[in-house]
């Protein structure tokens, strides 16, 4: 028994059941409080509490008392209202199994509902069989929800915009985005004012001019420095080493590096800057 309770599946099931119970209890407390405020009799309040917990089994009243049993209407209403929520929850669970967090599930549900209603209500009655109307509404809802969910998917896949990490506080996450956006905006505006060359293409902006042909003495010194730099580069993280190889050995453009590594050109420039800072720190530490 103890081993069963320690399993993750058991813990998740118990957590779900506890959540449902807490929700029902909160609803029952609301019924009790409202009943007391309105001066309802105790029997009426108790009937309300019982319906909160066991309403699906209620078949109505007989001689003023609640009767219980199988009620197909109650079960149908429950499934009618719960199915969309269950399917929406599955969309989050399936995405989570693939390592992604589907933060837009409520919007996908609303877009799918809207599309289904628009399709079903726009088809005149009698123009086609009912099952075709249901099928078209169902497929339209699926496509609308998928299209709405594809928006963050496209942003992540093609623009490398990272997803929201639920391990961090949502308010702090939003504040960090706002702060970084503001800092980047001010930095860009100040950089353009101080350096008109920032209006040049990104690749030209970071290229240096060709130096004159070095003397033999300068060649020896350059070779020594190159060996030293190669040693520093070998100490960099793998991503930074690959960036240096693509940029300074293979002479890739920023756009080509971005395509090869699956990141944006801005990220290429930022990582190269960070790598250069690491190299400078290594050089300063050896002085």
N, C-alpha and C positions, 0 to 999 in steps of 0.2 A: 504493500500500500504506500509506504514511504517513497519507494522508487517511482511509483506512478505519479505521486504528487510533485516529485522533483523534475519531471520531464517538462520541457519547454511547451509542448503542445497542451499539456494539462494546465500549466500556468496561464497560457493564453486563453484557454476555454473558461477557466474560473474567472479571469479578469473580465472577459466579455459578459459572463453571467452576472458578475458583481456590478458592472456598469449598468446593465439593464435593470437590476434590482434597485440600484440607487436612483435611476431615473424614475421608476415607478413610485418609489417612496417619496421623492420630491413632489411628484404629481399628487400623491395621496395627501401629503401635508398641505398643499395648496387648497385641495378640496376641503380639508378639515378647517383651515383658517377662514376660508370664504364662508363655509357653513356657519361657523361661530359668529362671524361678523354679521351675517344676514339673519341670525337668530333661527336657523333651521333646527328641526328636532334631531335628536341623537340618532334615531333610526334612519332618517334620510341621509345624514352624514355618513353613517356606517355603510349604507347601500352604495353611496358614491365611492367610498374607499374600496369596497369589494369589486365594483365594476372596473376600477383602475387596475386592480391586480388580475381579475378573472373575467373581464368583460367579454372576451372571445367565447366564453362558455355560457354566456347568458342567453336565454331564449325568450326573455320578456318578463311579464308579471302575471300572476294569477291570484286574484283576490287581494291585490295590493302588495303581494310579496314577490320577491325576485325568484324566478325559476331558472334551473340550470340544465344544460345538456348540449348536444351537438347543434350548432346553428350555422348552416351553410352560408348564410348572408354575412355573418360576422367573419367567418374564415375568408370568404371572397373579398370583403372589404380590406381585411388585413393584407392579403397577398397583393391586392390592387395597389395599395399604398406602399407596401414594403419592397416590391420587386424593383422599382427604379432605384431605390436606395441601395439594395443589395447589389445590383449590377454596377452602380457607381463605385461601391466599395470594392468590388472585384477588379474594376479597372485600376484602382490604386494598388491592390494587392499583387496583381500580375506584374505591373510595372516595377513594384518594389522587389519582386523576385529576380528581375533582370538587373537590379542595381540602380534603378532610377526612382525618383520620387515624383509622382504625378500630382503636382500642386494645383492643376487646373481642372480637377474632376467636377466640382460643382458647376463651373462654366460649361463644360462639355455636356453635362446633364441638361442644363437649361437650353443650350443651343439645339441639342437633339430633340427636346420636347417641343420647342418652338417650330422646328422644321417639320416634325411629324404632324403637328396640328395644322400648320399652313398647308401641307400637302393634302391631308385628309379633308379639310374644310373647303379647299379650292376645287375639288373634283365634284361636279354636279351629281346629285343622286340619280341612280339608274343608268348612268353612262357606262359603267363597267361593273363586273361582279364585286361583291363586298370583299372577298378575300384578296383581290388585286389591290383594292384601296388600302387594306391593312398592310399588304406586302410593300407597296410603294412608300407608305408612311414609315414603316419600319426601316427600310433601306435608306430613306431620306434622313431619318433621325441618326442612323449610324454614320452616314457621310458627314452630316453637319457636326456631330460630336467629334469625329476624327479630324475634320478640318480645323476645328477650334483647338484641339489638342496638338495638332501639327505645328501650330505657331511657335510655342516654346521649343518643340523638337527641332524645327528648322534653325532657330536662333542658336541652339546649342551645337547642332551638327556642323553648320556652315560658318557661324560667327564666333564659335568657341566661347559662348557665354555660359558660364558655369551655373549649375542648378543651385537652388536653395538647399542648404544643409540643415535638416531638422534638429541636428544636435546642438545648434546654437540658438540663442534667444532671437525671436523674430524681430523685436524692436531694435535690438543691437544690429541685426543684419541690415535693416532698412536704413538706420542712421549711418552705418558704415558706407553703404552705397551712396547716400546723399553727400556725405563728407568727401568721399573720393571723387565724386563727380564735380563738386565745387572746387576741390584742389586742382584737378586736372584742367578745369576751365580757366582758373586764374593763372596756372602755370603756362598754359598755351597762349593766353593773351599777353602775358608778360614776355614770353619768349619771342613772340612775333614782333613786339615793340622793340626789343633789344637786338634781334637778329632778323633782318629782312630775308635772309636766305632760307628761312623756314617756309617760305612760299614755294620753294623749289620742290621737285619730286622727292619722295622719301628717300630713294636710293642715292640721289645726288647730294642730299643733305648731309649724309654721314661719310661721304667719300672725301679723302684728302687728296691734295694735288701731288703730282709726281715730283719726287725730289731729284736734284741733279745727280749725275753719275758720281759715285763715291770714289775717293782715293783708295789705294791699297791698304793704308792704315785704317781708314774708316771701314773698309770691307771686313778686316779682321775683327774690329770692335763690333760691327753689326752681326757677324757670325756668332761671336760670343754672346751677344745679347739675344740673338735668335735661339741659341741653345738654351739659354736661361728661360726665355719665354716658353719654349716648348716644354721645359720641365714644369713650369707653372701650369701650363694648359693641361698637362697630364694629371695634375692634382685637382682639376676642376670636376664638378659633377658631370655625369655622362651627357646630359642635355646641353650643357654649356660647351663641352668639348665638340659635340656635333655641330653646334652653331658656328663655332670658330672654324671648323673644317669646311663647312659649306660656304661660309662667307669669305674667308681669307685664303683658303687653299683652292677650293673648287670655284671660287668667285661667283657664287650664286647671288642674284639680286634678292632684295628683301621679300618681294612677292614670290619668288621661286622657293626661298627658304620656308615661307609661310605655307605654301602648298605641300612641300616635302614633309614638314613636321606637323601639319594639321593645326596650325595656330594662325593668329592674325598678324599682319605686318607690324602693328603697334606692339604686340607681344614680342615679336622678333627684336625690335629696337630696344625694348625694355630689358629683355634677357641679355642682350649683348652688352648693354650698359652695366647691368649687374655683374656680368662676367668680368668686364674690364675693371670694375671696382675691386673685385676679388683678386684679380691679378696685381693691381696696384698695392693692395694690402699685403700680399705675399712678398712683393718687391720691397716694400717699406720695412717689413718685419726682418728681412735679411740684411738690411743696412747696418 
